[in-house]
Amino acid sequence: MVLLIAILVAVFLVPMPWSVLVLALGLVAEVGEIVWGRRLAGRWRPRTGAEAMIGREAEVASACRPDGQVRIHGELWAARCAAGADPGETVRVDTLDGLTLVVTPVTRP
């Protein structure tokens, strides 16, 4: 967007020797904006979708021995638990395998 504005200003409002400077400044601003945006986006954790569930806790809805279902955020998901978990137990989502959540039981002290 910055580059487009710089091109319009350089073409219509600025005399020839200065128009090159305006274009160069617009290009530098655009590259800086892209670099800043990518760094900022790299720090954010996903808030939606399956990736956002990694690390969250879920409740077992049907026995996971090893396959079953868990309820997380009010939704029912297919799950796989190598250690096994019974309905009502709490599990933690470790990874995703397609649309199947790979979970482990949470031990409470």
Buried (B, 14 or more C-beta within 10 A) or exposed (E): EBBEEBBEBBEEEBEEEEBEEBBEBBBEBBEEEEEEEEEEEEEEEEEEEBEEBBEEEBEBBBBBEEEBBBBBEEEEBBBBBEEEBEBEBBBBBBEBEEEBBBBEBEEEE
